[in-house]
């Protein structure tokens, strides 16, 4: 989970784009978790927890795609 988010520049390759996307999903997931942990119980906290879980799913999907990309020789 320790990803260096690359500068995309003018012509990023597939791996750079995927690493950037993974980093953004991780950051969003952490932000929503933090907000959920500091919000009183109720609808808003439930919303932040839902959003954190959605970002976790997105990250897992991207990780799967990244693995397939890297191990297929696509980068």
N, C-alpha and C positions, 0 to 999 in steps of 0.2 A: 504494500500500500504506500510505500515511499516512492512516489513518482516525481521525476523532474519534468515539469511542464515545459516543453521546448517552445522557442520562438518559432512561429510558423513561417515567417518570411514570405517571399513572393511565390515560391514553387515548392510547397511542402510535399514530402512523399507520404505514402499511405501510413507508414509507421509513425511519423511525426503527428499526423492528424489524429490517429488513434490514441497516442499517448496524451495529446492535448485534451481530447474528449474524456479520457479516463481521469485525468487530473481535475477537470471541471466537475465531473460527476462526484468524485471524492470530496471536493470542496463543498459542493451543494449538500451532500449527505451529512457532512460534519456540521455545517451551519444549521440545517434543520434539526439535527439531533441536539445541538447546543440550545437552540431556541426551545425545543420541547422540554429539555431538562430544566430550563429556567422560567417556564411559564406555569402558572397555577393550573391544577386539574380543570378540565372543561373542554369545550369545543375547540378553542384555539390550540391548546396543547395536543388534542387529538389530530387536528389538521397538520401540525408540525410533525407529529409522529408518522402520519400517513405519508407526508411528502418525503421524509427521510427514508421510509421503507421503499417508496417508489424509486428514489435515487439509487438505493442499494440494488434494486432489480436492474435498473438501467446499467449500472456499473458492471454487474455480473454478465449481462448480455454483451456489453462491449468487451469485457475480458475474454469471453468465449470467441468473439469475432477476431480479436487481436491475436489470440493463440492460433487460430486457424490461419490468419494472414501470415504470421511470422513463420509458422511451421510448414506452410505450403510453398515457401520460397518467393512469396509475393513482395518482399521488401528488399 
